[in-house]
Amino acid sequence: MRKKERYSFKWDIKKKEYKKGYSEVSQSGFYNRSEWQKIRNYYIFINPLCERCKKKDIIKEADVVDHITPLTLDDVYSDNHSMLYDDNNLMSLCNKCHSLKTNREQKINHQLMNDLFTFPNKK
Ligand SMILES: [Zn+2]
């Protein structure tokens, strides 16, 4: 395999891993846990408005409770409470802001992958 091929091969694997990370957390059943449901319901009861819209002085009802720092399977399996259930990592969002944030996260990961797998220029 030439260097360039090896590079794109690695890239593909990494990309798959990231995608897997997202769906794995939901497939792990975390969002169906009664613990999470309770905390989610409580959080959205206390923070019923989209926090991102609120910053722009828009009053909009929140639809979801989002983890500010995205969860990984490790967090779920190690029952990492400060990631899973801590108020500091939670945010009420409307559906629109949630999908914007999710897109942004994917873009960040894309950038991260670029940084990780870009070979330094040969001199
Ligand atoms: Zn919003």
Backbone and ligand atoms as CSV (ligand in chain L), in Angstrom:
chain,resi,resn,atom,element,x,y,z
A,1,MET,N,N,0.839,-1.199,0.000
A,1,MET,CA,C,0.000,0.000,0.000
A,1,MET,C,C,0.879,1.255,0.000
A,2,ARG,N,N,0.571,2.167,-0.878
A,2,ARG,CA,C,1.324,3.415,-0.871
A,2,ARG,C,C,0.833,4.292,0.281
A,3,LYS,N,N,1.657,5.266,0.613
A,3,LYS,CA,C,1.360,6.090,1.775
A,3,LYS,C,C,-0.021,6.744,1.677
A,4,LYS,N,N,-0.306,7.235,0.488
A,4,LYS,CA,C,-1.566,7.949,0.297
A,4,LYS,C,C,-2.753,7.000,0.491
A,5,GLU,N,N,-2.614,5.780,-0.015
A,5,GLU,CA,C,-3.689,4.799,0.136
A,5,GLU,C,C,-3.867,4.420,1.600
A,6,ARG,N,N,-2.730,4.257,2.247
A,6,ARG,CA,C,-2.775,3.906,3.653
A,6,ARG,C,C,-3.496,4.999,4.436
A,7,TYR,N,N,-3.196,6.209,4.050
A,7,TYR,CA,C,-3.805,7.361,4.706
A,7,TYR,C,C,-5.325,7.340,4.563
A,8,SER,N,N,-5.809,7.143,3.363
A,8,SER,CA,C,-7.253,7.191,3.179
A,8,SER,C,C,-7.928,5.972,3.822
A,9,PHE,N,N,-7.164,4.881,3.896
A,9,PHE,CA,C,-7.697,3.689,4.553
A,9,PHE,C,C,-7.915,3.961,6.046
A,10,LYS,N,N,-6.894,4.541,6.666
A,10,LYS,CA,C,-6.990,4.909,8.076
A,10,LYS,C,C,-8.141,5.880,8.309
A,11,TRP,N,N,-8.236,6.815,7.431
A,11,TRP,CA,C,-9.256,7.849,7.492
A,11,TRP,C,C,-10.653,7.230,7.526
A,12,ASP,N,N,-10.877,6.259,6.629
A,12,ASP,CA,C,-12.182,5.600,6.552
A,12,ASP,C,C,-12.524,4.903,7.854
A,13,ILE,N,N,-11.535,4.223,8.418
A,13,ILE,CA,C,-11.774,3.500,9.667
A,13,ILE,C,C,-12.151,4.481,10.765
A,14,LYS,N,N,-11.399,5.563,10.854
A,14,LYS,CA,C,-11.648,6.548,11.901
A,14,LYS,C,C,-13.054,7.130,11.755
A,15,LYS,N,N,-13.421,7.428,10.527
A,15,LYS,CA,C,-14.733,8.007,10.262
A,15,LYS,C,C,-15.831,7.050,10.730
A,16,LYS,N,N,-15.623,5.767,10.427
A,16,LYS,CA,C,-16.599,4.755,10.839
A,16,LYS,C,C,-16.703,4.697,12.359
A,17,GLU,N,N,-15.540,4.790,13.009
A,17,GLU,CA,C,-15.548,4.731,14.470
A,17,GLU,C,C,-16.371,5.862,15.068
A,18,TYR,N,N,-16.218,7.047,14.517
A,18,TYR,CA,C,-16.968,8.189,15.027
A,18,TYR,C,C,-18.463,7.996,14.844
A,19,LYS,N,N,-18.827,7.566,13.641
A,19,LYS,CA,C,-20.246,7.339,13.376
A,19,LYS,C,C,-20.790,6.281,14.319
A,20,LYS,N,N,-19.997,5.232,14.507
A,20,LYS,CA,C,-20.395,4.136,15.379
A,20,LYS,C,C,-20.639,4.687,16.786
A,21,GLY,N,N,-19.744,5.583,17.243
A,21,GLY,CA,C,-19.861,6.167,18.570
A,21,GLY,C,C,-21.229,6.752,18.819
A,22,TYR,N,N,-21.731,7.498,17.864
A,22,TYR,CA,C,-23.030,8.145,18.032
A,22,TYR,C,C,-24.146,7.128,18.157
A,23,SER,N,N,-24.205,6.202,17.200
A,23,SER,CA,C,-25.341,5.289,17.208
A,23,SER,C,C,-25.198,4.275,18.327
A,24,GLU,N,N,-23.954,3.975,18.717
A,24,GLU,CA,C,-23.760,2.993,19.787
A,24,GLU,C,C,-24.367,3.457,21.101
A,25,VAL,N,N,-24.228,4.766,21.379
A,25,VAL,CA,C,-24.774,5.266,22.636
A,25,VAL,C,C,-26.288,5.087,22.658
A,26,SER,N,N,-26.943,5.378,21.542
A,26,SER,CA,C,-28.395,5.202,21.568
A,26,SER,C,C,-28.768,3.726,21.520
A,27,GLN,N,N,-27.947,2.932,20.793
A,27,GLN,CA,C,-28.234,1.492,20.756
A,27,GLN,C,C,-27.985,0.811,22.095
A,28,SER,N,N,-27.111,1.421,22.900
A,28,SER,CA,C,-26.810,0.822,24.198
A,28,SER,C,C,-28.027,0.901,25.118
A,29,GLY,N,N,-29.025,1.669,24.695
A,29,GLY,CA,C,-30.256,1.775,25.480
A,29,GLY,C,C,-30.167,2.840,26.552
A,30,PHE,N,N,-29.106,3.629,26.515
A,30,PHE,CA,C,-28.942,4.644,27.561
A,30,PHE,C,C,-30.139,5.573,27.654
A,31,TYR,N,N,-30.643,6.014,26.497
A,31,TYR,CA,C,-31.738,6.995,26.514
A,31,TYR,C,C,-33.058,6.388,26.996
A,32,ASN,N,N,-33.083,5.067,27.103
A,32,ASN,CA,C,-34.282,4.423,27.657
A,32,ASN,C,C,-34.170,4.130,29.146
A,33,ARG,N,N,-32.977,4.357,29.683
A,33,ARG,CA,C,-32.795,4.119,31.119
A,33,ARG,C,C,-33.740,5.003,31.915
A,34,SER,N,N,-34.335,4.455,32.957
A,34,SER,CA,C,-35.283,5.254,33.736
A,34,SER,C,C,-34.554,6.381,34.469
A,35,GLU,N,N,-33.292,6.115,34.837
A,35,GLU,CA,C,-32.484,7.162,35.474
A,35,GLU,C,C,-32.377,8.392,34.566
A,36,TRP,N,N,-32.055,8.126,33.301
A,36,TRP,CA,C,-31.900,9.225,32.339
A,36,TRP,C,C,-33.243,9.929,32.104
A,37,GLN,N,N,-34.298,9.136,31.939
A,37,GLN,CA,C,-35.630,9.708,31.688
A,37,GLN,C,C,-36.027,10.653,32.812
A,38,LYS,N,N,-35.732,10.219,34.045
A,38,LYS,CA,C,-36.091,11.028,35.210
A,38,LYS,C,C,-35.331,12.358,35.185
A,39,ILE,N,N,-34.023,12.255,34.969
A,39,ILE,CA,C,-33.198,13.466,34.975
A,39,ILE,C,C,-33.554,14.373,33.807
A,40,ARG,N,N,-33.809,13.763,32.668
A,40,ARG,CA,C,-34.192,14.520,31.475
A,40,ARG,C,C,-35.503,15.279,31.725
A,41,ASN,N,N,-36.480,14.564,32.267
A,41,ASN,CA,C,-37.785,15.195,32.515
A,41,ASN,C,C,-37.688,16.314,33.540
A,42,TYR,N,N,-36.868,16.072,34.541
A,42,TYR,CA,C,-36.692,17.089,35.570
A,42,TYR,C,C,-35.992,18.308,34.969
A,43,TYR,N,N,-34.948,18.045,34.194
A,43,TYR,CA,C,-34.159,19.147,33.637
A,43,TYR,C,C,-35.008,20.021,32.711
A,44,ILE,N,N,-35.821,19.377,31.884
A,44,ILE,CA,C,-36.624,20.141,30.924
A,44,ILE,C,C,-37.788,20.851,31.631
A,45,PHE,N,N,-38.178,20.307,32.788
A,45,PHE,CA,C,-39.210,20.959,33.604
A,45,PHE,C,C,-38.658,22.262,34.198
A,46,ILE,N,N,-37.409,22.212,34.653
A,46,ILE,CA,C,-36.766,23.398,35.235
A,46,ILE,C,C,-36.332,24.372,34.133
A,47,ASN,N,N,-35.919,23.824,32.996
A,47,ASN,CA,C,-35.444,24.651,31.880
A,47,ASN,C,C,-36.313,24.391,30.646
A,48,PRO,N,N,-37.538,24.900,30.650
A,48,PRO,CA,C,-38.476,24.526,29.577
A,48,PRO,C,C,-38.218,25.227,28.241
A,49,LEU,N,N,-37.297,26.203,28.251
A,49,LEU,CA,C,-37.053,26.946,27.009
A,49,LEU,C,C,-35.717,26.557,26.391
A,50,CYS,N,N,-35.667,26.643,25.074
A,50,CYS,CA,C,-34.425,26.352,24.360
A,50,CYS,C,C,-33.359,27.336,24.820
A,51,GLU,N,N,-32.261,26.798,25.336
A,51,GLU,CA,C,-31.231,27.666,25.925
A,51,GLU,C,C,-30.432,28.403,24.855
A,52,ARG,N,N,-30.356,27.810,23.690
A,52,ARG,CA,C,-29.612,28.468,22.617
A,52,ARG,C,C,-30.432,29.634,22.054
A,53,CYS,N,N,-31.727,29.408,21.859
A,53,CYS,CA,C,-32.603,30.484,21.377
A,53,CYS,C,C,-32.666,31.606,22.406
A,54,LYS,N,N,-32.727,31.207,23.677
A,54,LYS,CA,C,-32.836,32.196,24.749
A,54,LYS,C,C,-31.680,33.187,24.711
A,55,LYS,N,N,-30.495,32.686,24.380
A,55,LYS,CA,C,-29.328,33.567,24.281
A,55,LYS,C,C,-29.504,34.620,23.206
A,56,LYS,N,N,-30.358,34.286,22.216
A,56,LYS,CA,C,-30.598,35.257,21.142
A,56,LYS,C,C,-31.924,35.980,21.365
A,57,ASP,N,N,-32.410,35.943,22.631
A,57,ASP,CA,C,-33.672,36.587,23.010
A,57,ASP,C,C,-34.878,36.046,22.255
A,58,ILE,N,N,-34.809,34.779,21.883
A,58,ILE,CA,C,-35.960,34.137,21.249
A,58,ILE,C,C,-36.559,33.169,22.269
A,59,ILE,N,N,-37.872,33.293,22.478
A,59,ILE,CA,C,-38.532,32.393,23.418
A,59,ILE,C,C,-39.074,31.210,22.628
A,60,LYS,N,N,-38.485,30.048,22.870
A,60,LYS,CA,C,-38.934,28.863,22.153
A,60,LYS,C,C,-38.923,27.670,23.098
A,61,GLU,N,N,-39.962,26.885,23.008
A,61,GLU,CA,C,-40.083,25.721,23.877
A,61,GLU,C,C,-39.004,24.690,23.510
A,62,ALA,N,N,-38.395,24.088,24.531
A,62,ALA,CA,C,-37.375,23.069,24.280
A,62,ALA,C,C,-38.023,21.734,23.952
A,63,ASP,N,N,-37.395,20.977,23.072
A,63,ASP,CA,C,-37.897,19.647,22.702
A,63,ASP,C,C,-37.037,18.529,23.263
A,64,VAL,N,N,-35.752,18.808,23.399
A,64,VAL,CA,C,-34.833,17.748,23.835
A,64,VAL,C,C,-33.881,18.271,24.907
A,65,VAL,N,N,-33.333,17.322,25.681
A,65,VAL,CA,C,-32.236,17.655,26.587
A,65,VAL,C,C,-30.992,17.039,25.973
A,66,ASP,N,N,-30.022,17.895,25.706
A,66,ASP,CA,C,-28.836,17.460,24.982
A,66,ASP,C,C,-27.625,17.437,25.907
A,67,HIS,N,N,-26.706,16.517,25.641
A,67,HIS,CA,C,-25.434,16.522,26.361
A,67,HIS,C,C,-24.495,17.499,25.663
A,68,ILE,N,N,-24.001,18.463,26.409
A,68,ILE,CA,C,-23.142,19.491,25.814
A,68,ILE,C,C,-21.887,18.843,25.235
A,69,THR,N,N,-21.201,18.060,26.060
A,69,THR,CA,C,-20.103,17.245,25.537
A,69,THR,C,C,-20.694,15.898,25.144
A,70,PRO,N,N,-20.597,15.516,23.877
A,70,PRO,CA,C,-21.242,14.285,23.422
A,70,PRO,C,C,-20.770,13.063,24.203
A,71,LEU,N,N,-21.714,12.157,24.438
A,71,LEU,CA,C,-21.393,10.941,25.198
A,71,LEU,C,C,-20.646,9.941,24.342
A,72,THR,N,N,-19.865,9.125,25.015
A,72,THR,CA,C,-19.254,7.981,24.334
A,72,THR,C,C,-19.742,6.715,25.040
A,73,LEU,N,N,-19.523,5.588,24.383
A,73,LEU,CA,C,-19.924,4.314,24.988
A,73,LEU,C,C,-19.207,4.083,26.311
A,74,ASP,N,N,-17.959,4.534,26.383
A,74,ASP,CA,C,-17.196,4.393,27.628
A,74,ASP,C,C,-17.913,5.060,28.792
A,75,ASP,N,N,-18.466,6.261,28.528
A,75,ASP,CA,C,-19.196,6.971,29.579
A,75,ASP,C,C,-20.387,6.142,30.044
A,76,VAL,N,N,-21.074,5.540,29.068
A,76,VAL,CA,C,-22.272,4.764,29.400
A,76,VAL,C,C,-21.890,3.540,30.231
A,77,TYR,N,N,-20.863,2.805,29.751
A,77,TYR,CA,C,-20.508,1.558,30.441
A,77,TYR,C,C,-19.838,1.795,31.788
A,78,SER,N,N,-19.084,2.904,31.887
A,78,SER,CA,C,-18.433,3.153,33.173
A,78,SER,C,C,-19.361,3.940,34.098
A,79,ASP,N,N,-20.584,4.202,33.595
A,79,ASP,CA,C,-21.589,4.913,34.388
A,79,ASP,C,C,-21.020,6.237,34.919
A,80,ASN,N,N,-20.414,6.975,34.015
A,80,ASN,CA,C,-19.739,8.230,34.326
A,80,ASN,C,C,-20.770,9.339,34.583
A,81,HIS,N,N,-21.153,9.470,35.850
A,81,HIS,CA,C,-22.261,10.367,36.189
A,81,HIS,C,C,-22.022,11.818,35.799
A,82,SER,N,N,-20.747,12.270,35.901
A,82,SER,CA,C,-20.514,13.675,35.604
A,82,SER,C,C,-20.725,13.966,34.116
A,83,MET,N,N,-20.626,12.931,33.275
A,83,MET,CA,C,-20.923,13.111,31.857
A,83,MET,C,C,-22.396,12.849,31.569
A,84,LEU,N,N,-22.937,11.813,32.190
A,84,LEU,CA,C,-24.283,11.342,31.823
A,84,LEU,C,C,-25.392,12.189,32.431
A,85,TYR,N,N,-25.224,12.537,33.716
A,85,TYR,CA,C,-26.374,13.098,34.441
A,85,TYR,C,C,-26.142,14.478,35.036
A,86,ASP,N,N,-24.926,14.996,34.931
A,86,ASP,CA,C,-24.641,16.267,35.580
A,86,ASP,C,C,-25.267,17.441,34.822
A,87,ASP,N,N,-25.952,18.315,35.591
A,87,ASP,CA,C,-26.553,19.532,35.020
A,87,ASP,C,C,-25.584,20.304,34.129
A,88,ASN,N,N,-24.316,20.309,34.562
A,88,ASN,CA,C,-23.321,21.093,33.831
A,88,ASN,C,C,-23.087,20.584,32.416
A,89,ASN,N,N,-23.462,19.341,32.185
A,89,ASN,CA,C,-23.284,18.802,30.827
A,89,ASN,C,C,-24.615,18.690,30.092
A,90,LEU,N,N,-25.664,19.339,30.638
A,90,LEU,CA,C,-26.974,19.242,29.993
A,90,LEU,C,C,-27.446,20.600,29.500
A,91,MET,N,N,-28.285,20.562,28.483
A,91,MET,CA,C,-28.777,21.787,27.887
A,91,MET,C,C,-30.113,21.489,27.203
A,92,SER,N,N,-31.111,22.347,27.476
A,92,SER,CA,C,-32.401,22.199,26.795
A,92,SER,C,C,-32.306,22.839,25.420
A,93,LEU,N,N,-32.780,22.124,24.412
A,93,LEU,CA,C,-32.731,22.667,23.045
A,93,LEU,C,C,-34.035,22.390,22.310
A,94,CYS,N,N,-34.381,23.285,21.373
A,94,CYS,CA,C,-35.478,22.972,20.462
A,94,CYS,C,C,-34.915,22.053,19.375
A,95,ASN,N,N,-35.810,21.437,18.617
A,95,ASN,CA,C,-35.350,20.490,17.598
A,95,ASN,C,C,-34.404,21.136,16.597
A,96,LYS,N,N,-34.695,22.389,16.258
A,96,LYS,CA,C,-33.882,23.057,15.243
A,96,LYS,C,C,-32.446,23.271,15.752
A,97,CYS,N,N,-32.345,23.809,16.977
A,97,CYS,CA,C,-31.006,24.038,17.530
A,97,CYS,C,C,-30.279,22.723,17.747
A,98,HIS,N,N,-31.031,21.689,18.125
A,98,HIS,CA,C,-30.405,20.398,18.366
A,98,HIS,C,C,-29.773,19.863,17.084
A,99,SER,N,N,-30.488,19.977,15.986
A,99,SER,CA,C,-29.913,19.443,14.752
A,99,SER,C,C,-28.747,20.310,14.285
A,100,LEU,N,N,-28.829,21.617,14.559
A,100,LEU,CA,C,-27.686,22.475,14.232
A,100,LEU,C,C,-26.455,22.065,15.026
A,101,LYS,N,N,-26.695,21.819,16.318
A,101,LYS,CA,C,-25.572,21.454,17.179
A,101,LYS,C,C,-24.967,20.121,16.737
A,102,THR,N,N,-25.842,19.167,16.399
A,102,THR,CA,C,-25.355,17.861,15.971
A,102,THR,C,C,-24.520,17.984,14.707
A,103,ASN,N,N,-24.979,18.815,13.786
A,103,ASN,CA,C,-24.193,19.037,12.569
A,103,ASN,C,C,-22.838,19.625,12.889
A,104,ARG,N,N,-22.870,20.584,13.834
A,104,ARG,CA,C,-21.627,21.240,14.183
A,104,ARG,C,C,-20.651,20.243,14.807
A,105,GLU,N,N,-21.202,19.371,15.636
A,105,GLU,CA,C,-20.344,18.365,16.253
A,105,GLU,C,C,-19.679,17.493,15.201
A,106,GLN,N,N,-20.466,17.129,14.189
A,106,GLN,CA,C,-19.881,16.290,13.154
A,106,GLN,C,C,-18.790,17.044,12.412
A,107,LYS,N,N,-19.007,18.339,12.245
A,107,LYS,CA,C,-17.990,19.141,11.573
A,107,LYS,C,C,-16.727,19.213,12.430
A,108,ILE,N,N,-16.926,19.364,13.736
A,108,ILE,CA,C,-15.773,19.421,14.631
A,108,ILE,C,C,-15.001,18.107,14.558
A,109,ASN,N,N,-15.735,16.998,14.594
A,109,ASN,CA,C,-15.069,15.708,14.517
A,109,ASN,C,C,-14.327,15.552,13.198
A,110,HIS,N,N,-14.920,16.085,12.160
A,110,HIS,CA,C,-14.305,16.032,10.851
A,110,HIS,C,C,-12.969,16.780,10.898
A,111,GLN,N,N,-13.015,17.952,11.536
A,111,GLN,CA,C,-11.802,18.753,11.670
A,111,GLN,C,C,-10.765,17.999,12.504
A,112,LEU,N,N,-11.257,17.375,13.567
A,112,LEU,CA,C,-10.384,16.613,14.450
A,112,LEU,C,C,-9.693,15.501,13.677
A,113,MET,N,N,-10.472,14.809,12.845
A,113,MET,CA,C,-9.903,13.717,12.063
A,113,MET,C,C,-8.867,14.242,11.090
A,114,ASN,N,N,-9.179,15.391,10.504
A,114,ASN,CA,C,-8.208,16.016,9.603
A,114,ASN,C,C,-6.896,16.271,10.313
A,115,ASP,N,N,-7.008,16.832,11.510
A,115,ASP,CA,C,-5.818,17.157,12.272
A,115,ASP,C,C,-5.034,15.909,12.651
A,116,LEU,N,N,-5.778,14.877,13.035
A,116,LEU,CA,C,-5.121,13.658,13.496
A,116,LEU,C,C,-4.376,12.951,12.378
A,117,PHE,N,N,-4.940,13.013,11.193
A,117,PHE,CA,C,-4.411,12.155,10.131
A,117,PHE,C,C,-3.745,12.902,8.995
A,118,THR,N,N,-3.502,14.167,9.221
A,118,THR,CA,C,-2.771,14.904,8.196
A,118,THR,C,C,-1.278,14.727,8.429
A,119,PHE,N,N,-0.610,14.211,7.419
A,119,PHE,CA,C,0.826,14.031,7.566
A,119,PHE,C,C,1.525,15.360,7.429
A,120,PRO,N,N,2.533,15.559,8.232
A,120,PRO,CA,C,3.278,16.803,8.099
A,120,PRO,C,C,3.924,16.864,6.716
A,121,ASN,N,N,3.984,18.042,6.176
A,121,ASN,CA,C,4.571,18.200,4.841
A,121,ASN,C,C,6.027,17.770,4.846
A,122,LYS,N,N,6.355,17.023,3.809
A,122,LYS,CA,C,7.746,16.582,3.655
A,122,LYS,C,C,8.617,17.772,3.293
A,123,LYS,N,N,9.797,17.789,3.898
A,123,LYS,CA,C,10.654,18.930,3.588
A,123,LYS,C,C,11.808,18.486,2.704
L,1,ZN,ZN,ZN,-33.572,26.738,19.799
